[in-house]
């Protein structure tokens, strides 16, 4: 959504390999949140809706939220918290046994059992 050439290339590579791409409901929130912070919200909405139409969304069910709570509690107690949103994204990936694709490796690498891919 931010015209990051590396991100676009990575997603294109994954799609060409028929890797199924899904998003966390937190990412759904973040995409809609961005509509209120841009100069051209109609164009942004069109782009957001195009992405969402092609990607299933994982909902944060009780299994995800329990895992997120444990992860956040551990990271917070260690002084390494990453924020609720990223914690829920990580827990969603762990529950569904999928990697997280992100530019923000610094946050997600704090979760030992999480597979993190970057671009």
Secondary structure, DSSP 8 states (H G I E B T S, - for coil): ----HHHHHHHHHHHHTT---EEEHHHHHHHHHHGGGSS-HHHHHHHHHHHHHHSEEE---HHHHHHHHHHHHHHHHTT----HHHHHHHHHHHHTT--EE-S-HHHHTTSTT--EE--
